[in-house]
């Protein structure tokens, strides 16, 4: 095997380093102000809708998900107690990370058997995905829930 000149070897290493860093880099790999706002908006949505430790006292403000009326409504009356019991702590201490998808952020929560995502638009409109999600790990900015500074 021939020895590469030092300058050529250095060029090869720079190219390899650049390719590797580009493969793992994404806008969401750094915690930006907008991604932090998205995570905080997601946490606020989950708290207000009974998915964290907090139980909302005013049920009129709770946003119903796709299947909630089918599952919790009988004769036109919502069973708010059952709904809130089932939602309680579903997402507590399960924050996994955040990624950018098109213009929106997906805030990922690792549940027992899969991931669930909360989609947050640039104007902080928040909604829960009904189906499990699992974006590529290369583009997820991991978050330690204990280090969140949401106000």
Protein Blocks (a to p, Z undefined) as FASTA:
>chain_A
ZZddfklmmmmmmmmmmmmmmmmgcfklpccfklmmmmmmmmmmmmmnopambdcfblml
pccdfklmmmmggghiacfklmmmmmnoklgokafbdcdehjbccdddddfklccddddd
fkopacddfbdcdddfklcccddfklpccZZ
